[in-house]
Amino acid sequence: MKLRTVTLIKLLTRFFWHCALSGITTAKVILQSNPPPAGLVKMKFKPMSQTGAAVLGALITLTPGSSALDIDFEKREILLHILDKNTAHDSIVAIRRDFEREVCLLFPEKKS
């Protein structure tokens, strides 16, 4: 129980930090006279329950500058809309580094 609590606190702290940083970055992109192209990218995710994938998608969508449009549970892919497609790789790296591990710990894949 304690590990889950620590994991949840860690995840929420990282989430709020990302919201603040992404809010600033998103404002800069929106205010540019020549904004970069937005785009769609697919991101593979590690094994987790369907609830975990939905939580990961919600964290992504609630973070400014990105939205989870579709979750394919069979392929373990999330279709993302990224406000600045030029930073798509960095965005995916940050999602994996700061959200994915904790979501996997909180919502492990259910064995059938």
VORODREN-356466 format. One record per residue (C-alpha): residue number from 0; residue in one letter; x, y, z. Coordinates in steps of 0.5 Angstrom, whole numbers, plus 500, padded with zeros to 3 digits. Layout:
BEGIN
NUM, A, X, Y, Z
...
END
This chain:
BEGIN
0, M, 500, 500, 500
1, K, 506, 505, 502
2, L, 509, 504, 495
3, R, 503, 505, 491
4, T, 502, 512, 495
5, V, 509, 514, 494
6, T, 508, 512, 487
7, L, 502, 516, 486
8, I, 505, 522, 489
9, K, 511, 522, 485
10, L, 506, 521, 479
11, L, 502, 527, 481
12, T, 508, 531, 482
13, R, 511, 530, 475
14, F, 504, 531, 472
15, F, 503, 538, 475
16, W, 510, 540, 474
17, H, 509, 538, 466
18, C, 503, 542, 466
19, A, 506, 548, 469
20, L, 512, 547, 464
21, S, 508, 545, 458
22, G, 503, 551, 459
23, I, 509, 556, 458
24, T, 511, 552, 452
25, T, 504, 552, 449
26, A, 503, 560, 450
27, K, 510, 561, 447
28, V, 508, 557, 441
29, I, 501, 560, 440
30, L, 504, 567, 440
31, Q, 509, 566, 435
32, S, 508, 570, 428
33, N, 510, 563, 425
34, P, 508, 557, 429
35, P, 511, 550, 428
36, P, 506, 545, 424
37, A, 502, 541, 429
38, G, 502, 533, 427
39, L, 499, 526, 429
40, V, 504, 521, 432
41, K, 503, 514, 435
42, M, 507, 512, 441
43, K, 507, 505, 443
44, F, 506, 504, 451
45, K, 509, 499, 456
46, P, 504, 493, 458
47, M, 499, 496, 463
48, S, 491, 495, 464
49, Q, 486, 498, 460
50, T, 485, 503, 466
51, G, 492, 504, 466
52, A, 492, 506, 458
53, A, 486, 510, 459
54, V, 490, 514, 465
55, L, 496, 515, 461
56, G, 492, 518, 456
57, A, 488, 523, 460
58, L, 495, 525, 463
59, I, 497, 526, 456
60, T, 491, 530, 454
61, L, 491, 534, 461
62, T, 498, 537, 459
63, P, 498, 543, 455
64, G, 500, 542, 448
65, S, 498, 535, 447
66, S, 492, 530, 446
67, A, 491, 523, 446
68, L, 486, 522, 441
69, D, 486, 514, 440
70, I, 488, 508, 445
71, D, 489, 502, 441
72, F, 490, 496, 447
73, E, 491, 491, 442
74, K, 497, 494, 439
75, R, 499, 498, 445
76, E, 499, 505, 441
77, I, 496, 512, 443
78, L, 495, 516, 437
79, L, 497, 523, 440
80, H, 496, 530, 437
81, I, 502, 534, 438
82, L, 502, 542, 438
83, D, 509, 542, 435
84, K, 511, 536, 431
85, N, 518, 538, 431
86, T, 518, 537, 438
87, A, 514, 530, 438
88, H, 520, 526, 439
89, D, 522, 530, 446
90, S, 515, 530, 448
91, I, 514, 522, 447
92, V, 521, 521, 451
93, A, 518, 526, 457
94, I, 511, 522, 457
95, R, 515, 515, 458
96, R, 520, 518, 463
97, D, 515, 522, 467
98, F, 509, 518, 467
99, E, 509, 511, 464
100, R, 513, 507, 469
101, E, 509, 510, 475
102, V, 502, 508, 471
103, C, 505, 501, 470
104, L, 506, 500, 477
105, L, 499, 503, 479
106, F, 495, 499, 474
107, P, 499, 493, 472
108, E, 497, 489, 466
109, K, 492, 484, 468
110, K, 494, 476, 466
111, S, 489, 472, 463
END
